[in-house]
Amino acid sequence: MTNDTYLVRRNPRNWDQWSNFSFGSNLGIASYEKAKKFDVFPNPSSGKVNLPKFMYNEIEVYNMLGMSLGRFEISDGTINLDKLGSGTYIITYENESSKYISKVQVVN
């Protein structure tokens, strides 16, 4: 069995309290890490979202149920989410030292 990582909301009343949990074959939590919040703009967006300058490569997008909708390539500091349709999404970014999280609303 492989380790699976899930995005879990820790506080149902506060969207920015999400954490990554990794479950391994030992039927327990293998790791836990609290994500740092970052801002995106414009928010709400028609689909094109600007990210902080320290982000590069790709981000992962989740719906509000914590299900991964896939990875999106960062191009010139922006991502394009218009193919996801209207809704509220969680964006996560990970580098060598930290994990980051933000919420964006897409209105098509």
C-alpha positions as CSV (number, residue, x, y, z in Angstrom):
1,M,0.0,0.0,0.0
2,T,1.3,3.5,-0.8
3,N,1.1,6.6,1.3
4,D,-1.8,8.8,0.3
5,T,-2.0,12.5,1.2
6,Y,-5.3,14.3,1.8
7,L,-6.2,17.9,2.3
8,V,-8.4,18.1,5.5
9,R,-10.3,21.1,6.8
10,R,-9.5,21.4,10.6
11,N,-12.2,24.0,11.4
12,P,-15.4,23.9,9.4
13,R,-16.1,27.6,10.2
14,N,-12.7,28.9,9.0
15,W,-11.6,28.0,5.4
16,D,-7.9,28.7,6.0
17,Q,-7.4,26.1,8.6
18,W,-6.5,23.2,6.3
19,S,-3.8,20.7,6.8
20,N,-2.2,17.9,4.8
21,F,-2.4,14.4,6.3
22,S,-0.5,11.5,5.0
23,F,-1.8,8.0,5.7
24,G,0.5,5.0,5.3
25,S,0.1,1.3,5.4
26,N,0.4,1.2,9.2
27,L,-3.2,2.4,9.5
28,G,-2.2,5.6,11.2
29,I,-1.2,9.2,10.4
30,A,2.3,9.2,8.9
31,S,2.7,12.9,8.8
32,Y,0.9,16.2,9.6
33,E,1.8,19.7,8.4
34,K,-0.1,23.0,8.8
35,A,-0.1,25.1,5.6
36,K,0.7,28.8,5.4
37,K,-1.8,31.2,3.9
38,F,-1.1,33.3,0.8
39,D,-3.2,35.8,-1.3
40,V,-4.1,35.6,-4.9
41,F,-5.6,38.3,-7.1
42,P,-8.0,39.1,-8.6
43,N,-10.4,37.3,-6.2
44,P,-13.1,36.6,-7.4
45,S,-11.6,35.9,-10.8
46,S,-12.9,35.1,-14.3
47,G,-10.3,32.2,-14.3
48,K,-6.9,33.8,-14.7
49,V,-5.3,34.2,-11.2
50,N,-2.0,36.0,-10.3
51,L,0.2,34.2,-7.8
52,P,3.0,35.5,-5.5
53,K,6.4,35.8,-7.2
54,F,8.0,33.1,-5.1
55,M,5.8,30.4,-6.7
56,Y,7.0,28.6,-9.8
57,N,6.4,25.2,-11.6
58,E,2.9,24.1,-10.6
59,I,0.1,24.3,-8.0
60,E,-2.5,21.8,-7.0
61,V,-6.2,22.7,-6.9
62,Y,-8.9,21.2,-4.6
63,N,-12.6,21.6,-4.5
64,M,-14.3,22.6,-1.2
65,L,-14.7,18.9,-0.3
66,G,-10.9,18.5,-0.3
67,M,-10.8,16.4,-3.5
68,S,-7.9,17.1,-5.8
69,L,-8.9,18.5,-9.2
70,G,-5.4,18.3,-10.6
71,R,-2.1,20.2,-11.0
72,F,-1.9,23.4,-13.0
73,E,1.2,24.8,-14.5
74,I,2.3,28.3,-13.4
75,S,3.1,30.5,-16.4
76,D,4.5,34.0,-16.0
77,G,3.2,34.1,-12.4
78,T,-0.4,33.2,-13.3
79,I,-2.6,30.1,-13.6
80,N,-5.8,29.7,-15.7
81,L,-8.7,28.0,-13.8
82,D,-11.5,28.9,-16.3
83,K,-11.8,25.2,-17.3
84,L,-12.9,24.3,-13.8
85,G,-16.1,26.4,-14.1
86,S,-17.6,28.7,-11.5
87,G,-17.0,27.8,-7.9
88,T,-14.7,28.2,-4.9
89,Y,-11.4,26.4,-5.0
90,I,-8.4,25.8,-2.7
91,I,-5.0,26.3,-4.2
92,T,-1.9,24.7,-2.7
93,Y,1.7,25.2,-3.4
94,E,4.7,23.3,-2.0
95,N,8.4,24.0,-2.0
96,E,11.3,22.4,-0.2
97,S,10.6,24.1,3.1
98,S,6.9,24.9,3.3
99,K,3.3,24.3,2.1
100,Y,1.1,27.2,1.2
101,I,-2.7,27.5,0.8
102,S,-5.2,30.0,-0.6
103,K,-8.9,30.2,-1.5
104,V,-10.1,31.6,-4.9
105,Q,-13.5,32.1,-6.3
106,V,-14.0,31.6,-10.0
107,V,-16.9,33.3,-11.7
108,N,-17.5,32.5,-15.4
